[in-house]
Amino acid sequence: MTAVETPALNPEVDAIRHHYEISNELYRIILGPAMMYSGGYWNDGEDQRAVHDEAQMRKLDAFVELAGAAGADSVLDIGSGWGTMLDRATTVHGVGRGVGVTLSRTQQEFVRAIGNDKIDIKVESWEDHTTETPYDAAFCINAIEHFVHSSLSPRERTRRYQDFFTKVHSLLRPDAGFVLHAMTAEALPLNRALLADLKFLQREEFAGCHIPHLSELTSAMEGLFDVVEIRNERESFSIACRVWLEQLAERRDEAVALDGEDVVRRFERYLDIFAYTLEDKYFNNFRIVLRRRG
């Protein structure tokens, strides 16, 4: 008999690092000084590019408030990126200790270079993380899209999301806040151009990663967390993507010198895809505020 290959539970580490382990300098060109890879909070009438960094900080400030994390002893950031959330929490909001987990070694290097001794960044999966003392709050900002493999069946995907929420539940004290920012996919008619773009995202740029449906997430957290709020913020993410494209275009030659033409073209294509799919309501970006049960 021929052995049946078991689908991977999680996207391959190499596939995730394919996107995140380019130079930090290129990400700084794209994201700007905020180094925040999600949508910001803009006020009506603002110059969206001019206040991009401020808009990102407003978002983080709101997340800290929603999680009840101000003045907390310790918080966890799952998929912590370049440490902006934890740096903001510890320097502005009085958090005593911020712990982040990431699979990117270059992100860890970047965070350590910040020199904030209240931040501890670990290169490990959320599945492997442990703590002796439960956290007072947790965040996961546009990272859960990397946690479940696209080859799994709908039932298997929901089970993996249940594993994730069960793990986060185990790391938090009772009644702790958890703020999740997550892209989700809508079941809309596909045309040839959109299908080609989605294949590019799933096969080339974010190989094996599954963008969840909201129902998968809400089903998976049942019994573990109370839902405080669900808010769709797709516009804020599409605006950020457009700002990042402008910033990349302005310094394109510098970006190519850092990481090469192929990498820059990849980023131009994927950011444009995310911008228009959010604008056309194929993708959502939900802010989900949760409270740990038990």
Backbone hydrogen bonds, N-H to C=O, Kabsch-Sander energy under -0.5 kcal/mol:
donor,donor_aa,acceptor,acceptor_aa,energy
5,E,3,A,-0.6
16,I,12,E,-1.7
17,R,13,V,-2.8
18,H,14,D,-1.7
19,H,15,A,-0.6
19,H,16,I,-1.0
20,Y,16,I,-2.0
21,E,17,R,-2.6
27,Y,23,S,-1.5
28,R,24,N,-2.1
29,I,25,E,-1.7
30,I,26,L,-2.1
31,L,27,Y,-3.5
32,G,28,R,-1.9
35,M,32,G,-1.5
38,S,36,M,-0.7
40,G,236,S,-0.8
41,Y,55,A,-2.0
42,W,40,G,-0.7
46,E,43,N,-1.8
48,Q,46,E,-0.9
51,V,47,D,-2.0
52,H,49,R,-1.3
55,A,51,V,-2.8
56,Q,52,H,-2.0
57,M,53,D,-2.0
58,R,54,E,-2.3
59,K,55,A,-1.8
60,L,56,Q,-2.0
61,D,57,M,-2.8
62,A,58,R,-2.3
63,F,59,K,-2.1
64,V,60,L,-2.4
65,E,61,D,-2.0
66,L,62,A,-2.8
67,A,63,F,-2.3
68,G,64,V,-0.6
68,G,65,E,-1.0
69,A,64,V,-2.5
71,G,93,H,-2.6
72,A,69,A,-2.3
75,V,97,R,-2.0
76,L,137,A,-1.9
77,D,99,V,-2.8
78,I,76,L,-0.5
78,I,139,F,-3.0
79,G,77,D,-0.6
79,G,101,V,-2.2
80,S,77,D,-0.5
80,S,101,V,-1.7
82,W,35,M,-0.5
83,G,80,S,-2.0
87,D,83,G,-2.7
88,R,84,T,-2.4
89,A,85,M,-2.4
90,T,86,L,-2.2
91,T,87,D,-2.2
92,V,88,R,-2.2
93,H,88,R,-1.0
93,H,89,A,-0.5
95,V,89,A,-2.1
96,G,72,A,-2.8
97,R,73,D,-0.7
98,G,118,K,-2.9
99,V,75,V,-2.6
100,G,120,D,-2.5
101,V,77,D,-2.0
102,T,122,K,-2.3
105,R,103,L,-0.6
108,Q,104,S,-1.6
109,E,105,R,-2.2
110,F,106,T,-2.1
111,V,107,Q,-2.6
112,R,108,Q,-2.5
113,A,109,E,-1.6
114,I,110,F,-0.7
114,I,111,V,-1.1
115,G,111,V,-0.6
115,G,112,R,-0.8
116,N,111,V,-0.5
117,D,115,G,-0.9
119,I,116,N,-1.8
120,D,98,G,-2.5
122,K,100,G,-3.0
122,K,120,D,-0.5
124,E,102,T,-1.1
124,E,122,K,-1.2
128,D,125,S,-0.9
129,H,125,S,-0.7
129,H,126,W,-0.7
135,Y,171,L,-3.1
136,D,74,S,-2.5
137,A,74,S,-0.6
138,A,177,G,-1.9
139,F,76,L,-2.3
140,C,179,V,-2.1
142,N,140,C,-0.8
142,N,181,H,-2.7
143,A,181,H,-0.5
146,H,143,A,-2.4
147,F,144,I,-1.7
149,H,9,L,-1.3
150,S,208,G,-2.7
152,L,149,H,-1.4
157,R,153,S,-2.8
158,T,154,P,-2.2
159,R,155,R,-1.9
160,R,156,E,-2.1
161,Y,157,R,-2.3
162,Q,158,T,-2.2
163,D,159,R,-2.0
164,F,160,R,-2.0
165,F,161,Y,-2.6
166,T,162,Q,-2.6
167,K,163,D,-2.1
168,V,164,F,-2.5
169,H,165,F,-2.5
170,S,166,T,-1.8
171,L,167,K,-1.1
171,L,168,V,-0.8
172,L,168,V,-0.7
172,L,169,H,-0.9
173,R,135,Y,-2.4
175,D,292,R,-1.4
176,A,173,R,-1.8
177,G,67,A,-0.8
177,G,136,D,-0.9
178,F,290,L,-2.3
179,V,138,A,-2.2
180,L,178,F,-0.6
180,L,288,I,-2.9
181,H,140,C,-2.9
182,A,180,L,-0.5
182,A,286,F,-2.4
184,T,284,N,-1.3
185,A,212,P,-2.1
186,E,282,Y,-2.7
188,L,186,E,-1.3
195,L,191,N,-2.6
196,A,192,R,-2.1
197,D,193,A,-2.0
198,L,194,L,-2.6
199,K,195,L,-2.2
200,F,196,A,-1.9
201,L,197,D,-2.1
202,Q,198,L,-2.4
203,R,199,K,-2.8
204,E,200,F,-1.9
205,E,200,F,-2.2
206,F,201,L,-3.1
208,G,202,Q,-1.7
209,C,206,F,-2.1
210,H,148,V,-1.5
211,I,209,C,-0.5
216,E,213,H,-0.8
217,L,213,H,-1.4
218,T,214,L,-2.6
219,S,215,S,-2.1
220,A,216,E,-1.7
221,M,217,L,-1.6
222,E,218,T,-0.5
222,E,219,S,-0.7
224,L,221,M,-2.2
225,F,221,M,-1.8
226,D,291,R,-3.0
228,V,226,D,-0.7
228,V,289,V,-3.0
229,E,289,V,-1.5
231,R,287,R,-2.3
233,E,231,R,-0.6
233,E,285,N,-3.9
237,F,233,E,-1.2
238,S,234,R,-2.3
239,I,235,E,-2.5
240,A,236,S,-1.7
241,C,237,F,-2.4
242,R,238,S,-2.0
243,V,239,I,-2.4
244,W,240,A,-2.8
245,L,241,C,-2.0
246,E,242,R,-1.9
247,Q,243,V,-2.5
248,L,244,W,-2.4
249,A,245,L,-2.4
250,E,246,E,-2.1
251,R,247,Q,-1.1
252,R,249,A,-1.1
255,A,251,R,-2.2
256,V,252,R,-2.7
257,A,253,D,-2.0
258,L,254,E,-1.3
259,D,255,A,-2.3
260,G,256,V,-2.3
264,V,260,G,-1.8
265,R,261,E,-2.6
266,R,262,D,-2.1
267,F,263,V,-2.2
268,E,264,V,-2.4
269,R,265,R,-2.4
270,Y,266,R,-2.7
271,L,267,F,-2.4
272,D,268,E,-1.6
273,I,269,R,-2.3
274,F,270,Y,-2.6
275,A,271,L,-2.3
276,Y,272,D,-2.5
277,T,273,I,-2.4
278,L,274,F,-1.9
279,E,275,A,-2.2
280,D,276,Y,-2.4
281,K,278,L,-1.1
282,Y,277,T,-2.6
283,F,277,T,-1.7
284,N,184,T,-2.8
286,F,182,A,-2.8
287,R,231,R,-3.4
288,I,180,L,-3.3
288,I,286,F,-0.7
289,V,229,E,-2.5
289,V,287,R,-0.6
290,L,178,F,-2.8
290,L,288,I,-0.6
291,R,226,D,-2.0
292,R,176,A,-3.0
293,R,224,L,-2.7
